[in-house]
Amino acid sequence: MPVFVASAKAPVNIATLKYWGKRDTKLNLPTNSSISVTLSTDDLAAYTTATASPAYKDDSLVLNGIPEPIEQSARLSACLRELRALRAALEQADSSLPPLSSYHVHVFSKNNFPTAAGLASSAAGFAALVRAVANLFELPQSPEELSRIARQGSGSACRSLMGGFVGWEMGSKDDGSDSLAVQIAPKSHWPTIKAAILVISAQKKDISSTSGMQTTVKTSSLFQHRIQNVVPRRYEEMKNAILNHDFELFATLTMADSNQFHAVCLDSMPPIFYMNDASRQAIRAVEELNRAAGKTIAAYTFDAGPNCVIYYQQEDEQAVLGLLRTAVPDADKWTSTNASASLLHGYNTELLAGLDNAVTQVILTSIGDAPVSTEEHLDFPPVE
Amino acid sequence: MPVFVASAKAPVNIATLKYWGKRDTKLNLPTNSSISVTLSTDDLAAYTTATASPAYKDDSLVLNGIPEPIEQSARLSACLRELRALRAALEQADSSLPPLSSYHVHVFSKNNFPTAAGLASSAAGFAALVRAVANLFELPQSPEELSRIARQGSGSACRSLMGGFVGWEMGSKDDGSDSLAVQIAPKSHWPTIKAAILVISAQKKDISSTSGMQTTVKTSSLFQHRIQNVVPRRYEEMKNAILNHDFELFATLTMADSNQFHAVCLDSMPPIFYMNDASRQAIRAVEELNRAAGKTIAAYTFDAGPNCVIYYQQEDEQAVLGLLRTAVPDADKWTSTNASASLLHGYNTELLAGLDNAVTQVILTSIGDAPVSTEEHLDFPPVE
């Protein structure tokens, strides 16, 4: 019996204007637009192989080698349903095509980074899945159109369908057809954007982002003001900062929006905390870096966990890595060590005491491209 | 040469609806009204002795035995100027009165608790100072009128001029004449309100509240929404909860407002953090207490520092102290040990691990009365 196979590799994205709050939890429709930077798959990627065969008895999903109960995953089913509908339309127009839309699909997925580190693995995973199945089905749809499908798997996954700087426009329609990702600028527009990720150990993750954001939507009195009055303006400002290569403005808006996202979490009842004392220390360390540099050369941002992502430009790498190597001297924690680095003159290193204990890993990466097809398939069982 | 002397003892107050933001930094006019509970001077008090003599060459202030440079304290001068004006009016009406308004004044002040613990010592201190000098000058003004003067010393000091539940009405006039404290209800209205204070060690205090609040006023985009849309309604709700003895509503509003105050701090640029990991653990411990109790029996609140103040009612003291004794078993850290206590059935003690290390002191106290005059004067040097 035939087996059809296709594989894709998809990037992680880290938001600079945060997605927090759903107006429709089933369709993953957000309460506000958001912006992210797609990171290089050289450093952080989800790999997915999708296979289809008339021999398969059901859909299945194997994540990092462990079978997942697919019936329970309404998210995955929603993506497969939409992708099959697009394939069915192709088959209807061209009867010579194999009827893949009627086959069950097996999906194998893994990350090249630890899932537990809290690095938006579900966004990369669903983007890789949608890209792989779209390849398998030979769908002609654009990344924008596919992003609408990935969004139903994991909201922020829609932004991982494109490279560079990506906006997720919230849309206004009830069916979600206008809630999709658009590329603000490709990687080539500003290829010198880099990111350093400080993986910070958490005692225990606070509430999941899915339930956390709905707690905020329901209970925070500041949240409505954020989504109605702050984000729409900030979206345009950040977009223009990107288009104008205005790093200082981009960085300032990025930090302000990370802080505001955590502020509305704190304004929720019960209050939600994702940052811990080490996260706050990382903020102070970046503030001191910008002070010592005399301008804003680095921006911190935190997702729904304590990890600190620092965006900076290639030209400031020495200063940023100089700080980070002083803060986290243990070379074993670093994923790469190829850059020269020196601490800025006058930097107050007192602020760094104890940060080394809390940071378990430093990952250096950079702005990256959209998901790509790959011929390197993950292992999958043969079909008799 | 004659020396005139008067002394007073004044209480600490801990806000349940927070004062954060000045619309006039010179006059200490707030951006929003606030509410507090006055705590018993049996446990926390500022003692002040004020002396006046024609022999004095200047005004002076001795705080906890250490002379303060009075010329530098515009705050203190503002209070003395206003109090002298009121005295001068009395003297003008009755020429038999000694001309105290023309004498210099020496002020001696100390607290019965460590100033460094961050327990609103300046509020109690300025309230005691205004009360003592008002006594010295035999001023007939009401606590409301005196609160207007204390406000110019330290904003929240105005609320320490009264006992029980106190509101600070922000007022609207530019000269601040309508920005003063009013008693919402005396201690006798709800005498069973108790407070436990967990003194939590801070590595280093973040920005002072005086500069912190102006950073928030200038930079937080959520702040305007808080002061315009949230606080005015919350003030009325909290006032009614107090008048109706509705502890659950009072507690819920208190916790929400503490969280929102810290949320607008976090939404400031640079972000301001007063709570630390131990503070957040205290929040979780109180949440678990309310869950185990099946209703809201305790409310946490945090001022501009990591200390946790827990309000509860006498009838729930066993449950609250049961939790606190389990969390902080070291009896040396407790200011009193006279209550029986037992942990609520089903309480998840895992949440408490490590809290003992962070809490340096547990202070038990209760709702209290207004400042009082006292004949126990602090030592002051004789005048030749």
Interface residues (C-beta under 8 A of the other chain):
Chain A: S221 L222 H225 R226 N229 V230 T252 M255 A256 N259 Q260 H262 A263 V264 L266 D267 S268 M269 P270 P271 F273 N276 D277 R280 I283 E287
Chain B: S221 L222 H225 R226 N229 V230 T252 M255 A256 N259 Q260 H262 A263 V264 L266 D267 S268 M269 P270 P271 F273 N276 D277 R280 I283 E287
